[in-house]
Amino acid sequence: MNRLAILAATLTLAGALAGCQDKSPKQFIAEGTIYGAQGQKLYLEEVGTGNVLALDSVVINDLCQFRFVHDGTTYPMFYRLRLQNGASIPFAADSATRISITTGTDNFSGGYTINEGDPYNHQIRDINLLRQRTDRRIDSLVSEHMAGHLSLQAVRDSVDSVCIDFKHAMTSHYIYVDPKSPASYFALFQRKGEGAYFSAEDEGDERAFAAVATAYDSYYADAPYTPFLKDMALRAIARSRARRNWARSSEAASIGKRIETIAFPEIRKRDNKGIERSLTELSRKGPVLLSFTAYSAQWSPMLVSLMRKIHDEPGKLHIYEVSIDGDSYYWENAARTLPWISVNDPEGMSLQVYNVQELPAFFLIKDGQLKRLSSPEEALR
Protein backbone atom coordinates (compact mmCIF):
# COMPACT_ATOMS: atom_id res chain seq x y z
CA MET A 1 0.00 0.00 0.00
CA ASN A 2 1.53 3.33 -1.03
CA ARG A 3 1.62 6.47 1.10
CA LEU A 4 -1.42 8.05 -0.62
CA ALA A 5 -3.51 4.93 0.03
CA ILE A 6 -2.39 4.87 3.68
CA LEU A 7 -3.30 8.55 4.06
CA ALA A 8 -6.70 8.02 2.45
CA ALA A 9 -7.47 5.03 4.67
CA THR A 10 -6.39 6.95 7.76
CA LEU A 11 -8.60 9.92 6.89
CA THR A 12 -11.52 7.61 6.22
CA LEU A 13 -11.12 5.91 9.59
CA ALA A 14 -10.76 9.26 11.37
CA GLY A 15 -13.92 10.52 9.67
CA ALA A 16 -15.81 7.41 10.70
CA LEU A 17 -14.68 7.76 14.30
CA ALA A 18 -15.64 11.45 14.31
CA GLY A 19 -19.03 10.55 12.91
CA CYS A 20 -19.55 8.03 15.69
CA GLN A 21 -18.55 10.59 18.29
CA ASP A 22 -20.95 13.19 16.85
CA LYS A 23 -23.83 10.73 17.08
CA SER A 24 -23.19 9.83 20.71
CA PRO A 25 -25.81 11.30 23.05
CA LYS A 26 -24.88 14.43 24.96
CA GLN A 27 -26.01 14.40 28.56
CA PHE A 28 -26.75 16.88 31.33
CA ILE A 29 -25.88 16.35 34.97
CA ALA A 30 -28.01 17.34 37.97
CA GLU A 31 -26.43 16.63 41.33
CA GLY A 32 -26.16 17.95 44.83
CA THR A 33 -26.80 17.50 48.52
CA ILE A 34 -30.10 17.33 50.42
CA TYR A 35 -29.45 17.38 54.15
CA GLY A 36 -31.70 15.10 56.18
CA ALA A 37 -32.83 13.11 53.13
CA GLN A 38 -30.59 10.06 53.31
CA GLY A 39 -32.48 6.94 52.27
CA GLN A 40 -35.28 8.92 50.64
CA LYS A 41 -36.19 8.66 46.97
CA LEU A 42 -35.65 11.64 44.68
CA TYR A 43 -37.31 11.85 41.26
CA LEU A 44 -36.23 13.57 38.06
CA GLU A 45 -39.25 14.68 36.02
CA GLU A 46 -39.70 16.55 32.73
CA VAL A 47 -42.33 19.32 32.83
CA GLY A 48 -41.56 21.38 29.73
CA THR A 49 -44.62 20.46 27.66
CA GLY A 50 -47.23 20.93 30.39
CA ASN A 51 -47.36 17.24 31.26
CA VAL A 52 -45.25 15.59 33.94
CA LEU A 53 -43.02 12.84 32.55
CA ALA A 54 -41.10 10.66 35.03
CA LEU A 55 -37.52 10.16 33.79
CA ASP A 56 -35.47 8.65 36.62
CA SER A 57 -35.18 8.22 40.38
CA VAL A 58 -32.38 7.67 42.87
CA VAL A 59 -32.11 6.84 46.55
CA ILE A 60 -30.16 9.56 48.34
CA ASN A 61 -27.03 8.08 49.88
CA ASP A 62 -25.77 8.24 53.47
CA LEU A 63 -23.87 11.44 52.67
CA CYS A 64 -27.18 13.03 51.58
CA GLN A 65 -25.92 13.24 48.00
CA PHE A 66 -27.62 12.53 44.67
CA ARG A 67 -26.66 12.53 41.00
CA PHE A 68 -28.66 12.27 37.78
CA VAL A 69 -27.15 11.88 34.31
CA HIS A 70 -29.68 12.13 31.49
CA ASP A 71 -29.73 12.67 27.74
CA GLY A 72 -29.90 16.36 26.89
CA THR A 73 -31.44 18.32 24.02
CA THR A 74 -30.28 21.05 21.64
CA TYR A 75 -32.89 23.39 23.13
CA PRO A 76 -33.66 24.20 26.79
CA MET A 77 -35.97 21.65 28.39
CA PHE A 78 -37.61 22.13 31.77
CA TYR A 79 -37.32 19.67 34.65
CA ARG A 80 -37.88 19.37 38.35
CA LEU A 81 -36.37 17.42 41.24
CA ARG A 82 -39.17 16.04 43.42
CA LEU A 83 -39.06 14.44 46.84
CA GLN A 84 -41.52 11.77 47.90
CA ASN A 85 -43.50 14.36 49.89
CA GLY A 86 -44.20 16.36 46.71
CA ALA A 87 -41.80 19.25 47.32
CA SER A 88 -39.92 20.14 44.13
CA ILE A 89 -37.16 22.31 42.66
CA PRO A 90 -37.42 23.50 39.02
CA PHE A 91 -34.54 23.90 36.61
CA ALA A 92 -33.78 24.00 32.88
CA ALA A 93 -31.16 22.02 31.01
CA ASP A 94 -29.78 21.31 27.56
CA SER A 95 -27.08 18.91 26.43
CA ALA A 96 -24.29 20.96 28.03
CA THR A 97 -25.84 21.67 31.44
CA ARG A 98 -24.30 20.77 34.76
CA ILE A 99 -26.18 21.96 37.83
CA SER A 100 -25.34 21.43 41.50
CA ILE A 101 -27.90 22.14 44.22
CA THR A 102 -27.74 22.21 48.02
CA THR A 103 -30.83 22.21 50.22
CA GLY A 104 -32.47 20.43 53.14
CA THR A 105 -35.67 18.52 53.77
CA ASP A 106 -36.95 21.18 56.17
CA ASN A 107 -37.21 23.80 53.39
CA PHE A 108 -36.51 21.85 50.22
CA SER A 109 -38.38 24.10 47.76
CA GLY A 110 -37.79 27.46 49.41
CA GLY A 111 -34.27 27.25 50.82
CA TYR A 112 -32.14 25.76 48.08
CA THR A 113 -28.96 27.26 46.68
CA ILE A 114 -27.35 26.65 43.29
CA ASN A 115 -23.63 26.03 43.70
CA GLU A 116 -22.93 25.44 40.02
CA GLY A 117 -25.20 26.18 37.09
CA ASP A 118 -25.98 28.40 34.12
CA PRO A 119 -27.04 31.99 34.90
CA TYR A 120 -30.60 31.25 33.75
CA ASN A 121 -30.97 28.58 36.45
CA HIS A 122 -30.06 31.15 39.09
CA GLN A 123 -32.78 33.35 37.57
CA ILE A 124 -35.27 30.46 37.59
CA ARG A 125 -34.55 30.04 41.29
CA ASP A 126 -35.21 33.76 41.93
CA ILE A 127 -38.47 33.60 39.94
CA ASN A 128 -39.58 30.47 41.79
CA LEU A 129 -38.95 32.01 45.22
CA LEU A 130 -40.68 35.28 44.31
CA ARG A 131 -43.71 33.35 43.05
CA GLN A 132 -43.83 31.40 46.32
CA ARG A 133 -43.87 34.66 48.29
CA THR A 134 -46.58 36.02 45.99
CA ASP A 135 -48.66 32.87 46.46
CA ARG A 136 -48.41 33.21 50.23
CA ARG A 137 -49.48 36.86 50.05
CA ILE A 138 -52.60 35.92 48.07
CA ASP A 139 -53.41 33.09 50.49
CA SER A 140 -53.13 35.56 53.36
CA LEU A 141 -55.59 37.94 51.70
CA VAL A 142 -58.08 35.14 51.11
CA SER A 143 -57.77 34.07 54.75
CA GLU A 144 -58.49 37.65 55.84
CA HIS A 145 -61.65 37.59 53.72
CA MET A 146 -62.78 34.19 55.04
CA ALA A 147 -62.28 35.49 58.59
CA GLY A 148 -64.53 38.47 57.82
CA HIS A 149 -61.77 41.07 58.01
CA LEU A 150 -61.82 42.05 54.31
CA SER A 151 -64.66 42.46 51.83
CA LEU A 152 -64.62 40.56 48.56
CA GLN A 153 -64.02 43.80 46.66
CA ALA A 154 -61.08 44.68 48.90
CA VAL A 155 -59.59 41.22 48.37
CA ARG A 156 -60.06 41.46 44.61
CA ASP A 157 -58.35 44.85 44.51
CA SER A 158 -55.47 43.64 46.68
CA VAL A 159 -54.99 40.41 44.73
CA ASP A 160 -55.00 42.40 41.48
CA SER A 161 -52.31 44.68 42.89
CA VAL A 162 -50.16 41.76 44.06
CA CYS A 163 -50.45 40.04 40.68
CA ILE A 164 -49.62 43.25 38.80
CA ASP A 165 -46.47 43.70 40.90
CA PHE A 166 -45.40 40.11 40.25
CA LYS A 167 -46.01 40.36 36.49
CA HIS A 168 -44.14 43.67 36.33
CA ALA A 169 -41.15 42.02 38.00
CA MET A 170 -41.28 39.17 35.48
CA THR A 171 -41.47 41.41 32.42
CA SER A 172 -39.02 44.11 33.50
CA HIS A 173 -36.32 41.77 34.85
CA TYR A 174 -36.61 38.75 32.59
CA ILE A 175 -39.12 38.59 29.71
CA TYR A 176 -38.36 41.88 27.96
CA VAL A 177 -34.65 41.81 28.90
CA ASP A 178 -33.91 38.46 27.21
CA PRO A 179 -37.05 36.77 25.82
CA LYS A 180 -35.10 33.78 24.45
CA SER A 181 -33.79 32.86 27.92
CA PRO A 182 -35.24 29.76 29.63
CA ALA A 183 -35.91 32.06 32.59
CA SER A 184 -38.28 34.14 30.45
CA TYR A 185 -40.28 31.09 29.36
CA PHE A 186 -40.36 29.90 32.97
CA ALA A 187 -41.56 33.33 34.15
CA LEU A 188 -44.32 33.45 31.55
CA PHE A 189 -45.94 30.22 32.76
CA GLN A 190 -45.93 30.73 36.52
CA ARG A 191 -49.12 29.53 38.17
CA LYS A 192 -50.89 29.50 41.49
CA GLY A 193 -52.85 26.26 41.68
CA GLU A 194 -55.07 26.17 38.61
CA GLY A 195 -54.63 29.88 37.90
CA ALA A 196 -51.99 31.42 35.61
CA TYR A 197 -50.40 34.78 36.39
CA PHE A 198 -50.07 35.56 32.67
CA SER A 199 -53.20 34.86 30.65
CA ALA A 200 -54.31 35.24 27.04
CA GLU A 201 -57.45 36.89 28.46
CA ASP A 202 -55.63 39.70 30.32
CA GLU A 203 -55.05 43.06 28.63
CA GLY A 204 -51.34 43.74 28.15
CA ASP A 205 -50.19 40.13 28.52
CA GLU A 206 -50.22 39.65 24.75
CA ARG A 207 -46.95 41.64 24.57
CA ALA A 208 -45.19 39.23 26.92
CA PHE A 209 -46.50 36.16 25.07
CA ALA A 210 -45.51 37.67 21.71
CA ALA A 211 -41.98 38.55 22.87
CA VAL A 212 -41.16 35.05 24.12
CA ALA A 213 -42.95 33.27 21.25
CA THR A 214 -41.06 35.30 18.62
CA ALA A 215 -37.71 34.57 20.27
CA TYR A 216 -38.38 30.86 20.70
CA ASP A 217 -39.64 30.51 17.14
CA SER A 218 -36.33 31.98 15.98
CA TYR A 219 -33.95 30.17 18.34
CA TYR A 220 -35.76 26.99 19.41
CA ALA A 221 -38.21 26.18 16.63
CA ASP A 222 -37.65 22.43 17.18
CA ALA A 223 -38.59 22.53 20.86
CA PRO A 224 -41.83 20.58 21.48
CA TYR A 225 -43.35 23.43 23.48
CA THR A 226 -42.76 26.17 20.88
CA PRO A 227 -45.97 25.46 18.86
CA PHE A 228 -48.01 25.71 22.08
CA LEU A 229 -46.26 28.96 22.98
CA LYS A 230 -46.99 30.43 19.52
CA ASP A 231 -50.64 29.40 19.80
CA MET A 232 -50.94 31.11 23.19
CA ALA A 233 -49.40 34.28 21.75
CA LEU A 234 -51.77 34.32 18.77
CA ARG A 235 -54.78 33.83 21.06
CA ALA A 236 -53.64 36.65 23.33
CA ILE A 237 -53.14 38.98 20.36
CA ALA A 238 -56.56 38.06 18.93
CA ARG A 239 -58.25 38.81 22.28
CA SER A 240 -56.47 42.16 22.49
CA ARG A 241 -57.60 43.13 18.98
CA ALA A 242 -61.17 42.10 19.79
CA ARG A 243 -61.14 44.34 22.87
CA ARG A 244 -59.82 47.28 20.83
CA ASN A 245 -62.43 46.73 18.12
CA TRP A 246 -65.15 46.71 20.75
CA ALA A 247 -63.87 49.92 22.29
CA ARG A 248 -63.95 51.63 18.89
CA SER A 249 -67.50 50.46 18.21
CA SER A 250 -68.91 51.22 21.67
CA GLU A 251 -69.43 54.91 20.89
CA ALA A 252 -71.54 54.06 17.83
CA ALA A 253 -73.55 51.61 19.89
CA SER A 254 -74.19 54.23 22.54
CA ILE A 255 -75.94 56.58 20.09
CA GLY A 256 -78.57 54.09 19.13
CA LYS A 257 -77.06 51.94 16.44
CA ARG A 258 -77.71 48.70 18.31
CA ILE A 259 -79.71 46.03 16.57
CA GLU A 260 -80.84 44.61 19.91
CA THR A 261 -84.14 46.02 21.10
CA ILE A 262 -84.28 44.13 24.39
CA ALA A 263 -82.84 45.52 27.61
CA PHE A 264 -80.03 42.98 27.66
CA PRO A 265 -78.27 40.99 24.90
CA GLU A 266 -79.11 37.32 24.59
CA ILE A 267 -76.57 34.64 25.43
CA ARG A 268 -77.36 31.16 24.18
CA LYS A 269 -74.68 28.54 24.90
CA ARG A 270 -74.51 24.86 25.78
CA ASP A 271 -73.70 23.68 29.28
CA ASN A 272 -71.32 20.82 30.11
CA LYS A 273 -74.12 18.29 29.45
CA GLY A 274 -74.70 19.65 25.96
CA ILE A 275 -78.01 21.34 26.82
CA GLU A 276 -78.53 24.75 25.20
CA ARG A 277 -79.13 27.41 27.84
CA SER A 278 -80.82 30.72 27.01
CA LEU A 279 -80.26 33.73 29.26
CA THR A 280 -83.52 35.29 28.06
CA GLU A 281 -85.55 32.18 28.91
CA LEU A 282 -83.95 31.95 32.36
CA SER A 283 -84.79 35.62 33.06
CA ARG A 284 -88.48 34.85 32.56
CA LYS A 285 -88.33 32.65 35.68
CA GLY A 286 -87.16 35.48 37.93
CA PRO A 287 -84.12 37.66 38.72
CA VAL A 288 -80.81 36.42 37.26
CA LEU A 289 -77.27 36.99 38.47
CA LEU A 290 -75.15 36.99 35.31
CA SER A 291 -71.51 36.22 36.08
CA PHE A 292 -68.48 36.31 33.76
CA THR A 293 -65.57 34.32 35.11
CA ALA A 294 -62.49 32.24 34.31
CA TYR A 295 -62.15 29.04 36.34
CA SER A 296 -58.41 28.96 35.59
CA ALA A 297 -57.85 32.28 37.42
CA GLN A 298 -56.23 32.28 40.84
CA TRP A 299 -59.23 34.02 42.40
CA SER A 300 -61.71 31.47 41.03
CA PRO A 301 -61.93 29.11 44.07
CA MET A 302 -62.74 32.04 46.33
CA LEU A 303 -65.40 33.29 43.92
CA VAL A 304 -66.99 29.85 43.54
CA SER A 305 -67.26 29.62 47.33
CA LEU A 306 -69.03 33.00 47.46
CA MET A 307 -71.36 32.09 44.57
CA ARG A 308 -72.39 28.91 46.38
CA LYS A 309 -73.42 31.00 49.39
CA ILE A 310 -75.43 33.31 47.14
CA HIS A 311 -77.06 30.34 45.41
CA ASP A 312 -78.08 28.86 48.77
CA GLU A 313 -79.72 32.08 49.97
CA PRO A 314 -83.54 31.79 50.16
CA GLY A 315 -85.38 33.37 47.27
CA LYS A 316 -85.62 32.91 43.53
CA LEU A 317 -82.31 34.31 42.33
CA HIS A 318 -81.03 32.29 39.38
CA ILE A 319 -77.38 32.22 38.32
CA TYR A 320 -76.17 32.16 34.71
CA GLU A 321 -72.37 31.94 34.63
CA VAL A 322 -70.23 32.38 31.53
CA SER A 323 -66.73 30.89 31.62
CA ILE A 324 -64.15 32.54 29.35
CA ASP A 325 -61.56 29.78 29.78
CA GLY A 326 -59.71 29.09 26.54
CA ASP A 327 -58.88 25.63 27.86
CA SER A 328 -62.23 23.87 28.25
CA TYR A 329 -60.74 21.50 30.84
CA TYR A 330 -61.00 24.12 33.57
CA TRP A 331 -64.62 24.84 32.68
CA GLU A 332 -65.66 21.18 32.38
CA ASN A 333 -63.93 20.26 35.63
CA ALA A 334 -65.54 23.11 37.59
CA ALA A 335 -69.00 22.84 36.01
CA ARG A 336 -69.39 19.21 37.10
CA THR A 337 -70.13 20.25 40.68
CA LEU A 338 -71.81 23.62 40.21
CA PRO A 339 -75.53 23.80 41.10
CA TRP A 340 -76.24 26.67 38.65
CA ILE A 341 -76.07 27.12 34.89
CA SER A 342 -72.51 27.35 33.60
CA VAL A 343 -71.65 27.76 29.91
CA ASN A 344 -68.32 28.27 28.15
CA ASP A 345 -67.40 31.06 25.72
CA PRO A 346 -63.71 30.46 24.90
CA GLU A 347 -63.67 33.11 22.18
CA GLY A 348 -64.97 35.76 24.59
CA MET A 349 -67.63 37.12 22.24
CA SER A 350 -70.07 37.69 25.10
CA LEU A 351 -67.47 39.93 26.78
CA GLN A 352 -67.66 42.27 23.82
CA VAL A 353 -71.47 42.29 23.82
CA TYR A 354 -71.57 43.21 27.52
CA ASN A 355 -68.52 45.51 27.31
CA VAL A 356 -66.66 43.54 29.96
CA GLN A 357 -63.07 44.73 30.26
CA GLU A 358 -62.05 42.87 33.41
CA LEU A 359 -62.90 39.56 35.06
CA PRO A 360 -64.80 38.65 37.11
CA ALA A 361 -67.80 40.78 36.15
CA PHE A 362 -71.41 40.67 37.39
CA PHE A 363 -74.82 41.88 36.23
CA LEU A 364 -78.33 41.66 37.65
CA ILE A 365 -81.23 41.07 35.26
CA LYS A 366 -84.51 41.89 36.95
CA ASP A 367 -87.89 42.84 35.45
CA GLY A 368 -86.26 42.89 32.02
CA GLN A 369 -83.66 45.47 33.06
CA LEU A 370 -79.88 45.07 33.18
CA LYS A 371 -77.74 46.48 35.99
CA ARG A 372 -73.97 46.20 36.34
CA LEU A 373 -72.83 45.14 39.83
CA SER A 374 -69.55 45.82 41.60
CA SER A 375 -69.83 42.52 43.49
CA PRO A 376 -72.19 39.51 43.30
CA GLU A 377 -73.58 40.16 46.81
CA GLU A 378 -75.36 43.25 45.46
CA ALA A 379 -77.80 40.93 43.68
CA LEU A 380 -79.26 39.97 47.08
CA ARG A 381 -80.01 43.54 48.16
C-alpha positions in Angstrom: 0.0 0.0 0.0 1.5 3.3 -1.0 1.6 6.5 1.1 -1.4 8.0 -0.6 -3.5 4.9 0.0 -2.4 4.9 3.7 -3.3 8.5 4.1 -6.7 8.0 2.4 -7.5 5.0 4.7 -6.4 7.0 7.8 -8.6 9.9 6.9 -11.5 7.6 6.2 -11.1 5.9 9.6 -10.8 9.3 11.4 -13.9 10.5 9.7 -15.8 7.4 10.7 -14.7 7.8 14.3 -15.6 11.4 14.3 -19.0 10.5 12.9 -19.6 8.0 15.7 -18.5 10.6 18.3 -20.9 13.2 16.8 -23.8 10.7 17.1 -23.2 9.8 20.7 -25.8 11.3 23.1 -24.9 14.4 25.0 -26.0 14.4 28.6 -26.7 16.9 31.3 -25.9 16.4 35.0 -28.0 17.3 38.0 -26.4 16.6 41.3 -26.2 18.0 44.8 -26.8 17.5 48.5 -30.1 17.3 50.4 -29.5 17.4 54.2 -31.7 15.1 56.2 -32.8 13.1 53.1 -30.6 10.1 53.3 -32.5 6.9 52.3 -35.3 8.9 50.6 -36.2 8.7 47.0 -35.6 11.6 44.7 -37.3 11.8 41.3 -36.2 13.6 38.1 -39.3 14.7 36.0 -39.7 16.5 32.7 -42.3 19.3 32.8 -41.6 21.4 29.7 -44.6 20.5 27.7 -47.2 20.9 30.4 -47.4 17.2 31.3 -45.2 15.6 33.9 -43.0 12.8 32.5 -41.1 10.7 35.0 -37.5 10.2 33.8 -35.5 8.7 36.6 -35.2 8.2 40.4 -32.4 7.7 42.9 -32.1 6.8 46.5 -30.2 9.6 48.3 -27.0 8.1 49.9 -25.8 8.2 53.5 -23.9 11.4 52.7 -27.2 13.0 51.6 -25.9 13.2 48.0 -27.6 12.5 44.7 -26.7 12.5 41.0 -28.7 12.3 37.8 -27.2 11.9 34.3 -29.7 12.1 31.5 -29.7 12.7 27.7 -29.9 16.4 26.9 -31.4 18.3 24.0 -30.3 21.1 21.6 -32.9 23.4 23.1 -33.7 24.2 26.8 -36.0 21.7 28.4 -37.6 22.1 31.8 -37.3 19.7 34.6 -37.9 19.4 38.4 -36.4 17.4 41.2 -39.2 16.0 43.4 -39.1 14.4 46.8 -41.5 11.8 47.9 -43.5 14.4 49.9 -44.2 16.4 46.7 -41.8 19.2 47.3 -39.9 20.1 44.1 -37.2 22.3 42.7 -37.4 23.5 39.0 -34.5 23.9 36.6 -33.8 24.0 32.9 -31.2 22.0 31.0 -29.8 21.3 27.6 -27.1 18.9 26.4 -24.3 21.0 28.0 -25.8 21.7 31.4 -24.3 20.8 34.8 -26.2 22.0 37.8 -25.3 21.4 41.5 -27.9 22.1 44.2 -27.7 22.2 48.0 -30.8 22.2 50.2 -32.5 20.4 53.1 -35.7 18.5 53.8 -37.0 21.2 56.2 -37.2 23.8 53.4 -36.5 21.9 50.2 -38.4 24.1 47.8 -37.8 27.5 49.4 -34.3 27.3 50.8 -32.1 25.8 48.1 -29.0 27.3 46.7 -27.4 26.6 43.3 -23.6 26.0 43.7 -22.9 25.4 40.0 -25.2 26.2 37.1 -26.0 28.4 34.1 -27.0 32.0 34.9 -30.6 31.3 33.7 -31.0 28.6 36.4 -30.1 31.1 39.1 -32.8 33.4 37.6 -35.3 30.5 37.6 -34.5 30.0 41.3 -35.2 33.8 41.9 -38.5 33.6 39.9 -39.6 30.5 41.8 -38.9 32.0 45.2 -40.7 35.3 44.3 -43.7 33.3 43.0 -43.8 31.4 46.3 -43.9 34.7 48.3 -46.6 36.0 46.0 -48.7 32.9 46.5 -48.4 33.2 50.2 -49.5 36.9 50.1 -52.6 35.9 48.1 -53.4 33.1 50.5 -53.1 35.6 53.4 -55.6 37.9 51.7 -58.1 35.1 51.1 -57.8 34.1 54.8 -58.5 37.6 55.8 -61.7 37.6 53.7 -62.8 34.2 55.0 -62.3 35.5 58.6 -64.5 38.5 57.8 -61.8 41.1 58.0 -61.8 42.1 54.3 -64.7 42.5 51.8 -64.6 40.6 48.6 -64.0 43.8 46.7 -61.1 44.7 48.9 -59.6 41.2 48.4 -60.1 41.5 44.6 -58.4 44.9 44.5 -55.5 43.6 46.7 -55.0 40.4 44.7 -55.0 42.4 41.5 -52.3 44.7 42.9 -50.2 41.8 44.1 -50.5 40.0 40.7 -49.6 43.2 38.8 -46.5 43.7 40.9 -45.4 40.1 40.2 -46.0 40.4 36.5 -44.1 43.7 36.3 -41.1 42.0 38.0 -41.3 39.2 35.5 -41.5 41.4 32.4 -39.0 44.1 33.5 -36.3 41.8 34.8 -36.6 38.7 32.6 -39.1 38.6 29.7 -38.4 41.9 28.0 -34.7 41.8 28.9 -33.9 38.5 27.2 -37.0 36.8 25.8 -35.1 33.8 24.5 -33.8 32.9 27.9 -35.2 29.8 29.6 -35.9 32.1 32.6 -38.3 34.1 30.4 -40.3 31.1 29.4 -40.4 29.9 33.0 -41.6 33.3 34.2 -44.3 33.5 31.6 -45.9 30.2 32.8 -45.9 30.7 36.5 -49.1 29.5 38.2 -50.9 29.5 41.5 -52.8 26.3 41.7 -55.1 26.2 38.6 -54.6 29.9 37.9 -52.0 31.4 35.6 -50.4 34.8 36.4 -50.1 35.6 32.7 -53.2 34.9 30.6 -54.3 35.2 27.0 -57.5 36.9 28.5 -55.6 39.7 30.3 -55.1 43.1 28.6 -51.3 43.7 28.1 -50.2 40.1 28.5 -50.2 39.7 24.7 -47.0 41.6 24.6 -45.2 39.2 26.9 -46.5 36.2 25.1 -45.5 37.7 21.7 -42.0 38.6 22.9 -41.2 35.0 24.1 -43.0 33.3 21.3 -41.1 35.3 18.6 -37.7 34.6 20.3 -38.4 30.9 20.7 -39.6 30.5 17.1 -36.3 32.0 16.0 -33.9 30.2 18.3 -35.8 27.0 19.4 -38.2 26.2 16.6 -37.6 22.4 17.2 -38.6 22.5 20.9 -41.8 20.6 21.5 -43.4 23.4 23.5 -42.8 26.2 20.9 -46.0 25.5 18.9 -48.0 25.7 22.1 -46.3 29.0 23.0 -47.0 30.4 19.5 -50.6 29.4 19.8 -50.9 31.1 23.2 -49.4 34.3 21.8 -51.8 34.3 18.8 -54.8 33.8 21.1 -53.6 36.6 23.3 -53.1 39.0 20.4 -56.6 38.1 18.9 -58.3 38.8 22.3 -56.5 42.2 22.5 -57.6 43.1 19.0 -61.2 42.1 19.8 -61.1 44.3 22.9 -59.8 47.3 20.8 -62.4 46.7 18.1 -65.2 46.7 20.7 -63.9 49.9 22.3 -64.0 51.6 18.9 -67.5 50.5 18.2 -68.9 51.2 21.7 -69.4 54.9 20.9 -71.5 54.1 17.8 -73.6 51.6 19.9 -74.2 54.2 22.5 -75.9 56.6 20.1 -78.6 54.1 19.1 -77.1 51.9 16.4 -77.7 48.7 18.3 -79.7 46.0 16.6 -80.8 44.6 19.9 -84.1 46.0 21.1 -84.3 44.1 24.4 -82.8 45.5 27.6 -80.0 43.0 27.7 -78.3 41.0 24.9 -79.1 37.3 24.6 -76.6 34.6 25.4 -77.4 31.2 24.2 -74.7 28.5 24.9 -74.5 24.9 25.8 -73.7 23.7 29.3 -71.3 20.8 30.1 -74.1 18.3 29.4 -74.7 19.6 26.0 -78.0 21.3 26.8 -78.5 24.7 25.2 -79.1 27.4 27.8 -80.8 30.7 27.0 -80.3 33.7 29.3 -83.5 35.3 28.1 -85.6 32.2 28.9 -84.0 32.0 32.4 -84.8 35.6 33.1 -88.5 34.8 32.6 -88.3 32.6 35.7 -87.2 35.5 37.9 -84.1 37.7 38.7 -80.8 36.4 37.3 -77.3 37.0 38.5 -75.1 37.0 35.3 -71.5 36.2 36.1 -68.5 36.3 33.8 -65.6 34.3 35.1 -62.5 32.2 34.3 -62.2 29.0 36.3 -58.4 29.0 35.6 -57.9 32.3 37.4 -56.2 32.3 40.8 -59.2 34.0 42.4 -61.7 31.5 41.0 -61.9 29.1 44.1 -62.7 32.0 46.3 -65.4 33.3 43.9 -67.0 29.9 43.5 -67.3 29.6 47.3 -69.0 33.0 47.5 -71.4 32.1 44.6 -72.4 28.9 46.4 -73.4 31.0 49.4 -75.4 33.3 47.1 -77.1 30.3 45.4 -78.1 28.9 48.8 -79.7 32.1 50.0 -83.5 31.8 50.2 -85.4 33.4 47.3 -85.6 32.9 43.5 -82.3 34.3 42.3 -81.0 32.3 39.4 -77.4 32.2 38.3 -76.2 32.2 34.7 -72.4 31.9 34.6 -70.2 32.4 31.5 -66.7 30.9 31.6 -64.2 32.5 29.4 -61.6 29.8 29.8 -59.7 29.1 26.5 -58.9 25.6 27.9 -62.2 23.9 28.2 -60.7 21.5 30.8 -61.0 24.1 33.6 -64.6 24.8 32.7 -65.7 21.2 32.4 -63.9 20.3 35.6 -65.5 23.1 37.6 -69.0 22.8 36.0 -69.4 19.2 37.1 -70.1 20.2 40.7 -71.8 23.6 40.2 -75.5 23.8 41.1 -76.2 26.7 38.7 -76.1 27.1 34.9 -72.5 27.3 33.6 -71.6 27.8 29.9 -68.3 28.3 28.1 -67.4 31.1 25.7 -63.7 30.5 24.9 -63.7 33.1 22.2 -65.0 35.8 24.6 -67.6 37.1 22.2 -70.1 37.7 25.1 -67.5 39.9 26.8 -67.7 42.3 23.8 -71.5 42.3 23.8 -71.6 43.2 27.5 -68.5 45.5 27.3 -66.7 43.5 30.0 -63.1 44.7 30.3 -62.1 42.9 33.4 -62.9 39.6 35.1 -64.8 38.6 37.1 -67.8 40.8 36.2 -71.4 40.7 37.4 -74.8 41.9 36.2 -78.3 41.7 37.6 -81.2 41.1 35.3 -84.5 41.9 37.0 -87.9 42.8 35.5 -86.3 42.9 32.0 -83.7 45.5 33.1 -79.9 45.1 33.2 -77.7 46.5 36.0 -74.0 46.2 36.3 -72.8 45.1 39.8 -69.6 45.8 41.6 -69.8 42.5 43.5 -72.2 39.5 43.3 -73.6 40.2 46.8 -75.4 43.2 45.5 -77.8 40.9 43.7 -79.3 40.0 47.1 -80.0 43.5 48.2 
